[in-house]
Amino acid sequence: MPPKIIVHPVTADRWEDFARLFGPSGAYSGCWCMYPRLTGNEFSANANKGNKAAMQKIVQRNQIPGLLAYAGGQPAGWISLGPRVGFGRIQRSPLFKPVDEQQVWSVVCFFIGKDFRQQGIGKRLLAAAGEYARSQGARTLEAYPIDTHGKHWPHGEASIFWGTQALFEQAGFKVVARRKDRRPMMRKQL
């Protein structure tokens, strides 16, 4: 029987669990989920230590950068979400420019620990993200996944941190724009 999955916002008292899940490499290449928040130059200049410190400052300021899933009491997965305006890379992207004037919340990252993959944690995190966003007053959740439908994704598993189109479809999201073949923008009304 798979372990029970519970999800909590990442607050200062959960920082150590978050850091344990992300490990010494900050999930992947020292990211610490700062990639969607910074410019390319800022992200590169920060490197692993700087990105970790930047994320820790967000958490210490009581800004919730995302949700942490626990399986069997162990930190097992992460989803990053918040108001779109907080994600500079998304805001500046011609690929993901707004489709209208709605104030949306964005889902920008998933990370599932290696020992916890293929256990439904991503689905549980996405459901919890909708619940959390709604509780914070959001009316629309937006995402920028990778379309892997029947196609090989040549850039490797780590680059699917955005999530897959299929995962979002299963959760009731609909494509609202597609400015590049395999990069849809999707939304769900909350």
N, C-alpha and C positions, 0 to 999 in steps of 0.2 A: 504494500500500500504506500503510495507517495506521501511524503510529509505534508502536513497542513501548511498552507501558504498564508501569511498575514502581511499586510502592507502598512507602512507608517511614513509620514513625511520625514524628510531628513532635517532634523533639528540639531542644535549643538550637542545635546546629550546622545545623539546617534552618530556623531562624527566618527568615532573610532570604528564603528561597524561599517560605515561607508568606506573609510580608508582601508579596512581589512578586505572588503570586497574588491576594491580597485587595485590593491596590492602595490608593490614597488614601482610598477610601470604605469600607474595611474589609469588602469583599465587597458589602454592601448597607446603606446608611444608617448607617454607622459601627458595625456590629454586632460584627465581629471574633469572631463565634460566642460572644458572651457572653450573648445573649438567653436561652438555656435555663438558664443558670447563675445568673442574678441575679433579684431582684425587679424589677417594672416601674419603680419609683422609682429603684432603684440604676442600672438600665440607662440610663434617661433622663438621670440626673444625670451619669453617666460621659461620655456622648456619644462621639464617635469616638475622640478621644485617650485618654480614660480607659478605654474598652473595649479599645483596642489595648494599653495598658499593663497592664491586668488579664490579658489573654491572655498577654502576654509574661512576666509573673510566673509564671503556671502553667507555661509551658515552661521557664523558668529554674530552677524548683524540681524539674525532672526528672519532672514529672507529664505523662504523654502525653495530650493533649487530643483527639487524632485522628490520622488518617493522611493523607498527602499523596501524590497520584498525579503521576507525571512521564510526559510523552509526548515522545519525541524529546529527552530531557534537560531539558525545560522543566517547571516546576511547572504542572500542568494542572487538578487537582481536589483536593477536600478532603472528608473525611467525619469527623464528630465522634462519638465514642463513649466510653463508660466506664461504670462502675457507676452505676446509676440514682440512688443516694443523692447523687451529685455534681451532679445537675441540679435545683436548687431549684425552678425553674418547673414541672418535671414532677412533682416530689414534692408540690407544693401544689395541683396542678390537679385539680378535681373531674372533669374530662373524662378524665383519665388516671390516676385513683387506681388503686392496685395491684389486680389481680384475685385475687391470692393472696399467700402469704408468701415466694415464691421470691425469692432474691437475683439479680436480672437485671442485665444490662448493657443500656444504651440507646443506640440510634442516634438522634441528635437533629438532624443537619444535614448537608446536601450543598452544595457550591459547586463548580461547574465553570466554568472560565474561558471567556469568550465564544468564543474561537477553537477551543476543544476540545469543544464540545457536539456531541451526536449522533454520538459516536465510541465509545460503550460504556464510557466512563470511570466513570460511576456504577455500572454493573454490576460492573466490576472492583474499585472501591472497596468495594462491599458484600460481595463475596466475600472480599476481604482483611480487612475488619472482622470477619467470622466467624472467620477463621483467627487473627487477632490476639487477639480476645476469648478464644477457646479456649486460646491459648498462655498467657494470663494467669489461667486457671482458671475462666473463665465457663462456665456450662452452658447458659444461655439468653440469646438476644439479643432485645430488645424494640424496637419502633419505633412511631411515631405519624404515619403518612403521611397524605396527602390522597387521597381517593377521587375520581379524575378519570374513572372508567369511563364513557365515552360522554357525558360532561357537560362543559359549559363551566365552567371555574373562573374566576369573575369577579374574583378578587383579584390577578391578575397572576402572571407567572412567578416573580418573586422570592419570593412567599409559599409557593412549593412547595419551599422549602429543606428541609422535613421529608422529602422524597421522595414518590413516588407509590405508591399501593397496588399498582398493576401491577408496578412495579419489585420490590417486596418479594415479591409472589406468585411472580414468575419465579425468585426466589432461594430459594423454598421456605418462606416465612413464611406463617403462618395467622392469620386474624382470631380474637382471643380476647375482644374486647369492642368494642362500638360504642355509645357513649353520646350521640353526635351523628351525624346522617345521614352526613356525608362525612368523618368523622374516626375511622377504626378504630384500635384497638390491635392490633398484630400481633406474633407471636413465632415464633422458630425455635429448636429444640433443637440444641445444638452437640455 
